[in-house]
Amino acid sequence: MNFIKLAATAAVLATLATPAAFADKLDDVINNGVLRCAVVLDFPPIGYRDANNEPAGFDVEYCNDMAAALEVDAEIIPVTWAERLPAIVTNRADIVFGGTSDSLARAKTVGFSIPYAIYFAQAVVGKDSGIKSFEDMKGKRIAAAVGTVPEQEWMKIAEQWGESNLYQGYQSENEVFLAVAQGKADAGITTNTAVKPITDQYDSIVPGPRMPWTTDYTSVAGPRKDVTWLNYINLFITHQVRSGRYDELWLKYVGDTAPELRIPGVMY
């Protein structure tokens, strides 16, 4: 009898010592039947609203493609630049498609995939601003979206020039472009992909100079600790490239040859 009791006790203890089954983000998305994608919708042609006020653009289609691969529905969650990381931290979204630079500082908060899109920073300027080159931006009122790499990089330059007081931060790029169009700012800093649609939209805005900082490799963001989910995202990006879908989407929305995603000297 004592032997039976001991055996039963041992079985219970063994059960308690066994780690509980862990449902990761990949399981959650599949079980919930929906992929919640945070997307910046004031970043044409990468993310915007079409004539019917529906989400559209490169990032939106990327989300739809991933949802199709997972055999779930896609839900687009509009966010500002500053809301991208909090959307992951607060579990408002499962993933962020939003031109997010994979900085070491940000990697302390969220996890990043391999690069899925590449940009460089460029200014759009008022037609009468007199800005033709980067050096012409000295003494000018410069605007950018809050919480973005263009803002962070420009502030370093503004401090060197002693012109931090001339900087204007806005919550969205649409506000940046409107400020330039209305003459409230002389230039707005955005990415090369946004220049054509914005200069087409506003007669008072023309393409400006390229910014002197490095090429911006951007990644998909997800929960920092969920390695299985990040591995799946990496594999999905790889399949998008292998299938030609990445090239197709870039040509459709940017109208140019898709940039090479590999970083020189890095094993991606």
ZIHUQUI-V459871 format. One line per field, one symbol per residue. phi: phi as a letter, one per 20 degrees, with the letter a starting at -180 (. if undefined). psi: psi as a letter, one per 40 degrees, with the letter a starting at -180 (. if undefined). A space follows every 10 residues. Layout:
phi: ???
psi: ???
//
This chain:
phi: .fffffffff ffffffffgf gdeeffffff ffmbdedece ddcfefbade femegbogff fffffffffe mcedcedfce gfeffgfefe mfcebcdale feffffffdc ecefgcaccc ebedcfgdfm edcgffffmd edcbefndfg ffffffffff emcgfefcdc fbfgffffff fenfcebcdb dgfeffffff fdfedcfdff eeefgdedce dbgfeeffff ffggffgfff fffnfgffff ffedmbffff efegnded
psi: dddddddddd ddddddehii hhhadddddd deehhhhhhh effiedhiha defihiiddd ddddddddde fiihhhhhii deedddddde fdidihhffh hgidddeedi iiiiieihii hiihiidede hdiddeehei hhiihheidd dddddddddd effdeeihhi eidddddddd deedidihha iddedddddd dhdehiiaii ieiiihhiih iahdegdddd dddddddddd ddeedddddd ddddfihhih ehhhehg.
//
